[in-house]
Amino acid sequence: MILQIVKMRLPVSVLIIICSLIFSCEPLVTKFEDIEKAEFYKAKNISSVPNDVDTVVFMTWNIRFGAGRIRWFGDCCGDRVILTENEVYENLEGLVQKIDEIKPDIIFLQEVDVESKRTGYIDQVQWLLDHTHFNYGAYASMWQAQVVPSDGLGRVNTGNAVLSRWKIIDAERIQLPLREDQDALTQYFYLRRNILKTEIEVPGLSEFCAINIHMSAFCTDDTKERQIIRLLEELNNLKDAAFVLGGDFNLIPPGSDSVDFCDEDKCPDESFHGANDDPYHKEGSYFGDEITLMQALYDEYKPALPLLKYQNNQDYYFSHSTDEAGFWDRKLDYLFSNYEWIDNSDSTHQEARSLSDHAPVTAKWRIPK
């Protein structure tokens, strides 16, 4: 069999991958089941929590794996692949300072590394639990590979996390549909986005779910539409349970003034929108075909930031930018619920520009009575 593979004259990198798959007992990439248990975490020291609350403060934040605004090769036209431990710890300390300032009760985190070469194999879920007021955590990987054969990236394990002051009693990883615009080899090593659904013992509630999602970013097919449909199916299955949903949807709100960010995102050697440009748009930067995908969530559930409020003052709520030297230029991060938010309690913390390529978003949620 090996001789037959060699005769195919495949690139050396592909031959290495194929041989590793044949001889290794452990797959290079974890593919995950459609639904499986998430990983549970607990802080080293448990802090006291209130047993009687009227409101809960929620935060969602894509923390960019503790890379701050370092120009990483995977985005923002950077060339860095491996970060030093000192760089990672410094960036994590900045995240903690902002979290301590806001003091959310429950936080949805995206792009959290737990065992990645690029960030010194630091378990960022455990580190954040041990350095904040949160007591419990749950983690669901979106990219778990023994080795990624690209630019020396190596071992990767990164994903979504929910951290809570109160005990997390159940947690599930729910697979989202994969991209179908990639060749088989690329898809094998690529991200597997997910929904992280947790059940938390929030005082005064018999059943409460905190749900974290991070949707695909660079697809050129209908992946985001299929992922929204899967999310809505899961929310509909909750029936009478109270829930709060947060995350990085990689979608802009309906009615946004701008849907094209190719010029904002392009690198110095790239060209888009020209007659001979192929592709015409930069992957992940054009939202014109996706502008209505968030509408179903706005129609069926309660956003922490009402759509009309956003539309009337859009730049005030922008939460993402690829340009570390520029200002935020689009909204990708959201909080929704099937119960009421405290009016005007939402905040987009645009002052946190140096801590990630996403701004944290917070709001106060009213305990249903």
C-alpha positions in Angstrom: 0.0 0.0 0.0 2.8 2.4 0.9 4.5 1.7 -2.4 1.3 2.6 -4.3 1.0 5.9 -2.4 4.6 6.8 -3.2 4.0 6.1 -6.9 1.2 8.7 -6.9 3.9 11.4 -6.6 2.1 13.3 -3.9 3.8 16.3 -2.2 6.0 15.4 0.6 3.8 17.1 3.2 0.8 15.0 2.0 2.9 11.8 2.1 3.9 12.5 5.7 0.2 13.0 6.7 -1.0 9.9 5.0 1.8 7.7 6.6 1.1 9.2 10.0 -2.5 8.3 9.6 -1.7 4.7 8.6 0.8 4.0 11.4 -0.5 6.1 14.3 -3.0 4.7 16.8 -4.3 8.2 17.5 -5.8 10.3 14.7 -4.0 13.5 13.9 -7.3 15.4 14.1 -10.2 14.9 16.5 -13.4 14.9 14.5 -16.0 14.8 17.4 -19.4 13.4 17.6 -22.6 15.4 16.7 -23.3 15.7 20.4 -20.9 14.8 23.2 -20.0 15.9 26.7 -17.9 19.0 27.1 -14.9 19.2 29.4 -15.5 20.4 33.0 -13.3 22.8 34.9 -13.1 24.0 38.5 -11.1 26.9 40.0 -8.3 26.1 42.4 -10.0 28.3 45.0 -13.8 28.5 45.2 -15.1 32.0 45.9 -18.4 32.6 47.7 -21.4 33.5 45.6 -24.8 35.2 46.3 -27.7 32.8 46.8 -30.4 35.4 46.1 -30.1 37.6 42.9 -32.4 39.6 40.8 -30.1 40.2 37.8 -27.2 38.4 36.2 -24.4 40.1 34.3 -23.4 38.3 31.1 -20.3 38.9 28.9 -19.3 37.5 25.6 -15.7 37.9 24.4 -13.6 36.4 21.6 -10.2 36.6 23.3 -8.1 35.6 20.3 -6.3 32.8 22.2 -4.5 35.3 24.4 -2.6 36.9 21.5 -3.8 40.4 22.1 -3.1 42.4 19.0 0.1 40.5 18.0 0.2 40.2 14.2 -0.5 36.5 13.9 -0.1 34.8 10.5 -3.7 33.5 10.4 -5.2 37.0 10.4 -4.4 40.7 10.1 -1.7 40.2 7.5 0.7 39.0 10.2 3.7 36.7 10.2 3.9 35.4 13.8 3.1 31.7 14.3 4.4 30.9 17.8 4.0 33.3 20.7 6.3 33.4 23.8 5.0 32.4 27.2 5.7 36.0 28.4 3.6 37.4 25.6 0.7 35.1 26.4 0.7 35.7 30.1 0.9 39.4 29.6 -2.1 39.3 27.3 -4.0 37.0 29.7 -3.4 39.4 32.6 -4.8 42.2 30.5 -8.0 40.2 29.9 -8.3 39.5 33.6 -7.9 43.2 34.4 -10.9 44.0 32.2 -12.9 41.1 33.5 -12.3 42.1 37.1 -13.3 45.7 36.2 -16.7 44.5 34.8 -17.3 41.5 37.1 -19.7 39.5 34.9 -21.4 36.5 36.6 -21.2 34.3 33.5 -18.9 34.8 30.5 -18.9 33.3 27.1 -15.4 33.0 25.7 -14.4 32.1 22.1 -10.9 31.2 20.8 -9.5 29.9 24.1 -6.4 27.8 23.8 -6.0 24.9 26.3 -3.1 22.9 24.7 -1.5 24.7 21.8 2.1 25.1 20.7 1.4 28.6 19.5 0.6 29.8 23.1 3.1 27.7 25.1 0.6 24.9 25.8 -1.0 27.1 28.5 -4.4 25.9 29.6 -6.1 29.2 29.4 -9.5 28.0 30.7 -7.8 26.9 34.0 -5.6 29.9 34.1 -8.5 32.3 33.8 -10.5 30.4 36.4 -7.7 30.6 38.8 -7.1 34.3 38.3 -10.7 35.6 38.3 -13.8 35.4 40.5 -15.3 32.5 38.4 -15.6 29.1 40.0 -16.6 26.7 37.3 -16.0 26.3 33.6 -16.8 24.1 30.6 -14.9 23.8 27.4 -15.6 22.5 23.9 -12.9 22.3 21.3 -13.3 23.6 17.8 -9.9 22.7 16.6 -8.0 19.8 18.1 -5.0 18.4 16.2 -1.9 16.6 17.2 -0.1 18.5 14.5 -1.1 21.1 11.9 1.3 21.0 9.0 1.2 24.7 8.2 3.9 27.3 9.0 5.1 25.2 12.0 1.8 25.7 13.9 2.1 22.2 15.4 -0.3 21.0 18.1 -3.5 22.9 18.5 -6.5 22.7 20.9 -8.7 25.8 20.9 -12.4 26.4 21.3 -15.3 27.8 23.3 -15.6 28.1 27.1 -18.3 29.2 29.6 -17.1 30.4 33.0 -19.5 30.9 35.8 -19.7 31.9 39.4 -22.3 29.2 40.0 -21.9 25.5 39.5 -22.1 24.1 36.0 -24.1 20.9 36.3 -24.1 19.8 32.7 -22.3 20.7 29.5 -22.6 19.5 25.9 -20.6 20.1 22.8 -22.9 20.3 19.8 -21.3 20.1 16.4 -22.2 22.8 13.8 -22.2 22.0 10.1 -18.8 22.0 8.5 -17.7 24.1 5.5 -18.3 22.4 2.2 -16.2 24.8 0.0 -12.9 23.1 0.9 -11.0 20.2 -0.5 -11.0 17.0 1.6 -7.4 17.5 3.0 -8.0 21.1 4.0 -11.3 20.2 5.7 -9.7 17.3 7.6 -7.3 19.7 9.3 -9.7 22.6 9.5 -11.8 24.0 12.4 -15.0 22.2 13.6 -17.2 24.9 15.0 -19.6 24.1 17.8 -22.3 25.2 20.2 -21.4 24.8 23.9 -24.6 24.4 25.9 -24.3 24.5 29.7 -26.8 24.1 32.5 -26.0 26.3 35.5 -27.4 26.5 39.0 -28.5 30.1 38.9 -30.3 31.0 42.1 -34.1 31.2 41.7 -34.2 29.2 38.5 -35.2 25.5 38.3 -33.5 25.2 34.8 -31.2 27.6 33.1 -28.9 27.2 30.1 -26.0 29.4 29.1 -25.2 28.8 25.4 -22.0 29.8 23.6 -21.5 29.8 19.9 -18.7 30.6 17.5 -19.7 30.4 13.8 -17.6 30.0 10.7 -15.7 33.1 9.5 -14.3 32.5 6.0 -16.8 30.3 4.2 -17.9 31.1 0.7 -20.8 28.7 0.6 -24.0 28.4 2.7 -22.2 27.2 5.8 -23.4 30.1 8.0 -27.0 29.6 7.0 -26.8 25.9 7.9 -25.2 26.8 11.2 -27.9 29.3 12.1 -30.6 26.7 11.3 -28.8 24.2 13.6 -28.7 26.8 16.3 -32.4 27.6 16.0 -33.2 23.9 16.2 -31.3 23.7 19.5 -32.9 26.7 20.9 -36.4 25.4 20.0 -35.6 22.2 21.8 -35.1 24.0 25.1 -38.9 24.5 25.4 -39.6 26.2 28.8 -36.0 26.5 30.0 -34.7 30.0 30.5 -31.5 30.6 28.4 -29.0 33.2 27.5 -27.1 32.8 24.2 -23.9 34.6 23.5 -21.0 34.4 21.1 -19.1 35.5 18.0 -21.6 34.9 15.1 -19.3 36.2 12.3 -22.3 37.9 10.9 -23.4 41.6 10.9 -26.9 42.8 11.9 -29.6 43.3 9.4 -29.7 46.9 8.2 -26.0 47.5 8.6 -24.8 50.5 6.6 -21.7 48.6 5.3 -21.6 45.0 4.2 -18.2 45.0 2.5 -14.9 45.1 4.4 -12.5 43.9 1.8 -10.6 47.3 1.7 -10.4 47.3 5.5 -9.1 43.7 5.7 -6.9 43.4 2.7 -3.1 43.0 3.0 -0.6 45.2 1.2 -0.1 42.6 -1.6 -3.8 41.9 -2.1 -6.3 43.3 -4.6 -10.1 43.0 -4.6 -13.0 44.5 -6.5 -11.0 44.8 -9.7 -12.1 43.4 -13.0 -9.4 40.7 -13.0 -9.5 40.0 -9.3 -10.2 36.4 -8.4 -11.7 36.1 -5.9 -13.5 39.4 -6.2 -14.1 39.6 -2.5 -11.7 38.7 0.4 -12.9 35.6 2.2 -14.7 36.5 5.4 -15.0 40.2 4.5 -18.1 40.4 2.5 -21.5 40.1 4.2 -23.9 41.2 1.4 -25.2 37.6 0.8 -25.6 37.0 4.6 -27.2 40.3 5.8 -30.5 38.7 6.6 -29.2 35.6 8.4 -29.5 37.1 11.9 -33.1 38.2 11.4 -34.6 35.0 12.7 -32.8 35.4 16.1 -34.1 39.0 16.3 -37.6 38.0 15.4 -37.9 35.0 17.8 -35.7 36.0 20.8 -34.8 39.1 22.8 -31.4 40.8 21.9 -29.5 42.6 24.7 -29.0 45.3 22.1 -32.3 46.0 20.2 -31.9 46.0 16.5 -33.3 49.5 16.0 -31.0 50.9 18.7 -28.0 49.4 16.8 -29.2 50.7 13.4 -29.6 54.3 14.7 -26.0 54.5 16.0 -24.0 51.7 14.5 -20.4 52.6 15.1 -21.1 52.9 18.8 -21.7 49.1 18.9 -19.0 47.8 16.5 -17.1 45.0 18.2 -14.5 43.8 15.7 -11.7 45.0 13.5 -8.7 43.3 11.8 -6.6 46.5 12.0 -5.0 46.9 15.4 -4.2 50.6 14.6 -7.7 51.5 13.5 -11.1 51.6 15.2 -13.7 48.9 15.4 -15.6 48.7 12.1 -18.3 46.0 12.4 -20.5 44.2 14.9 -20.0 40.4 15.2 -20.7 39.7 18.9 -24.2 39.2 20.4 -26.2 38.3 23.4 -29.8 36.9 23.1 -32.3 35.4 25.5 -35.9 34.1 25.7 -36.5 36.4 28.7 -36.0 40.1 29.4 -32.9 42.1 29.6 -32.5 45.2 31.8 -33.3 48.1 29.5 -30.2 50.0 28.3 -27.9 47.8 30.3 -25.9 46.7 27.3 -22.3 47.8 26.7 -19.8 47.3 23.9 -16.5 47.9 25.6 -14.6 49.5 22.7 -12.0 50.8 25.1 -10.4 47.3 25.2 -8.8 47.7 21.8 -5.4 46.3 22.8 -6.7 43.1 24.3 -8.2 41.3 21.3 -9.5 41.8 17.8 -13.0 41.7 19.4 -14.4 44.0 22.0 -16.2 42.4 25.0 -20.0 42.8 25.0 -22.0 42.8 28.3 -25.6 43.2 29.5 -27.7 42.7 32.6 -30.3 40.0 32.4 -33.4 39.9 34.7 -34.1 36.7 36.6 -37.6 35.5 35.4 -40.1 35.4 38.3 
